[in-house]
Amino acid sequence: MTRPGLGVVGRRLVQFLLDEMLVFVPMLLLAIAVVWLFHPHGLALLTFLKVVLYTMLALDFVGLVFVMVWWPYKHGGQTPAMRWLRLRVQTLEGGHPSLGAFVVRDLLMLVDGFAWGLAGIVVMLVTRRRQRFGDVVARTVVVRVPRRRNGVGDSADQAAFPGPDGDLGAVAGAQLALDRADVGLDRRQRNHQ
């Protein structure tokens, strides 16, 4: 297997920041609007600001779980930003990850996010398939989705939200170069090949 280029790491960093902004910016605007519209005066202001802050953090957490776990599980392994950047999460065998795999990837963002994400970046730079720790444990890999030759479908400028029929459109098969050793066949299967 050829080692993916460093460009995949850069795309993944941009993808993560875009998905974070997709959730955080609306929450921040909502919090600003609530404070501006309903701000009390005096000592109650501090309590009010704490409630707004904790509510915003809780909603941000729920939004991130939705964008990083549920959305890719239901939309071909792609978050909205992954669709824009033509990336997709898949299993090492090339299939669609389970909901549990997406949950594991998201939970292990706590490890990958250590030191402002430096831990995850270092792990991606040293692993063969440019996987972060969450990908290694969940047995997933992020791949680039090739553009379709006929010009219809998977362009980076296509909307990342479902159309009237609820479908995002078919995603062309990603090219993942794995040899038999990478797939993890057991000894009996290796001996028969």
C-alpha positions in Angstrom: 0.0 0.0 0.0 1.3 3.4 -0.8 1.3 5.8 2.1 -1.3 8.6 1.7 0.3 12.0 1.3 0.4 14.7 4.0 -2.4 16.6 2.1 -4.9 14.2 3.7 -3.8 15.4 7.1 -4.3 19.0 6.1 -7.7 18.3 4.6 -8.8 16.5 7.8 -7.7 19.5 9.9 -9.7 21.9 7.7 -12.7 19.5 7.7 -12.6 19.4 11.5 -12.5 23.1 11.9 -15.3 23.6 9.4 -17.5 21.0 11.1 -16.8 22.7 14.5 -17.7 26.1 13.1 -20.9 24.7 11.6 -22.0 23.8 15.1 -20.3 26.5 17.2 -21.1 29.7 15.3 -24.9 29.3 15.4 -24.7 28.5 19.1 -22.6 31.6 19.7 -25.0 33.8 17.7 -27.9 32.3 19.7 -26.2 33.0 23.0 -25.4 36.6 22.0 -29.0 37.1 21.0 -30.3 35.6 24.2 -28.0 37.8 26.3 -28.9 40.9 24.3 -32.6 40.3 24.5 -33.0 39.1 28.0 -30.1 40.5 30.0 -31.0 41.2 33.6 -29.3 43.8 35.7 -27.3 43.7 38.9 -26.2 40.5 40.6 -28.6 38.3 38.5 -26.5 39.1 35.4 -23.7 36.8 36.5 -26.1 33.9 37.2 -27.8 34.5 33.9 -24.5 34.5 32.0 -23.5 31.2 33.6 -26.8 29.6 32.6 -26.4 30.9 29.1 -22.8 29.6 28.9 -23.6 26.1 30.3 -26.6 25.8 28.0 -24.5 26.8 25.0 -21.9 24.2 25.9 -24.5 21.5 26.3 -26.1 22.4 23.0 -22.7 22.6 21.3 -21.9 19.0 22.6 -25.2 17.7 21.3 -24.6 19.5 18.0 -21.1 18.0 17.7 -22.4 14.5 18.4 -25.0 15.0 15.7 -22.5 16.3 13.1 -19.6 13.9 14.0 -21.6 10.7 14.7 -25.2 10.6 13.5 -24.8 12.6 10.3 -21.9 10.5 8.8 -23.6 7.3 9.9 -26.7 8.3 8.0 -24.9 10.0 5.0 -22.3 7.6 3.6 -19.6 8.2 6.2 -19.4 12.0 5.5 -19.9 15.0 7.7 -21.0 18.1 5.9 -17.4 19.4 5.7 -16.2 16.0 4.6 -18.6 16.2 1.7 -17.3 19.6 0.8 -13.7 18.5 0.9 -14.4 15.1 -0.7 -13.4 12.9 2.3 -15.2 9.9 3.7 -14.8 7.6 6.7 -14.9 3.9 5.9 -13.8 0.6 7.5 -10.4 -0.8 6.8 -12.1 -3.3 4.5 -13.8 -0.5 2.6 -17.3 -0.8 4.0 -19.6 1.6 5.9 -18.7 1.9 9.6 -21.2 0.9 12.2 -22.8 3.5 14.5 -20.6 2.1 17.3 -17.4 2.8 15.2 -18.5 6.5 14.8 -19.2 6.7 18.6 -15.7 5.3 19.4 -14.1 7.7 16.9 -15.9 10.6 18.6 -15.2 9.5 22.2 -11.5 9.1 21.4 -11.5 12.7 20.2 -10.7 13.4 23.8 -7.4 11.7 23.3 -6.7 13.1 19.8 -7.7 16.5 21.0 -5.1 16.6 23.8 -2.8 19.6 23.7 -5.2 21.5 21.3 -5.2 18.6 18.8 -1.4 18.1 18.7 -1.7 14.5 19.8 -4.1 13.6 17.0 -1.9 15.4 14.4 1.2 13.6 15.5 -0.6 10.2 15.4 -1.9 11.0 11.9 1.6 11.9 10.8 3.2 8.7 12.0 0.6 6.1 11.1 0.7 4.4 7.8 -2.8 5.2 6.8 -2.8 8.7 8.3 -5.2 7.6 11.0 -5.8 9.4 14.3 -6.1 7.3 17.5 -9.9 7.2 17.2 -9.6 5.7 13.7 -7.0 3.1 14.8 -9.2 1.8 17.6 -12.5 2.0 15.6 -10.7 0.3 12.6 -11.7 3.1 10.3 -9.8 5.2 7.8 -10.5 8.6 6.1 -10.2 8.4 2.4 -10.5 10.9 -0.4 -13.6 10.4 -2.6 -12.6 10.8 -6.3 -14.5 13.1 -8.5 -16.9 11.4 -10.9 -15.8 11.6 -14.5 -19.2 12.6 -15.9 -19.3 15.7 -13.8 -22.5 14.9 -12.0 -22.7 14.1 -8.3 -19.7 14.3 -6.1 -18.3 17.7 -6.6 -17.0 19.7 -3.7 -19.3 22.5 -4.4 -22.5 20.4 -4.3 -24.8 20.9 -1.4 -24.1 18.8 1.7 -27.7 18.7 2.8 -30.3 16.3 1.5 -32.5 17.1 -1.5 -36.3 16.9 -1.6 -36.1 13.1 -1.7 -33.9 13.0 1.5 -30.9 11.6 -0.4 -27.5 13.2 -0.7 -26.8 11.4 -3.9 -24.6 8.4 -4.5 -21.0 8.6 -3.4 -18.6 7.1 -5.9 -16.5 4.3 -4.5 -13.4 5.6 -2.7 -10.1 4.3 -3.7 -8.4 2.7 -0.8 -5.2 0.8 -1.6 -5.0 -2.0 1.0 -3.1 -5.2 0.6 -4.1 -8.4 2.2 -1.8 -7.8 5.2 -3.6 -4.5 5.9 -7.0 -6.1 6.0 -6.0 -8.4 8.9 -6.9 -11.8 7.6 -6.4 -14.6 10.1 -3.7 -17.3 9.5 -6.0 -19.8 7.9 -7.1 -17.3 5.3 -3.5 -16.2 4.7 -2.4 -19.8 4.1 -5.1 -20.4 1.5 -4.2 -17.4 -0.6 
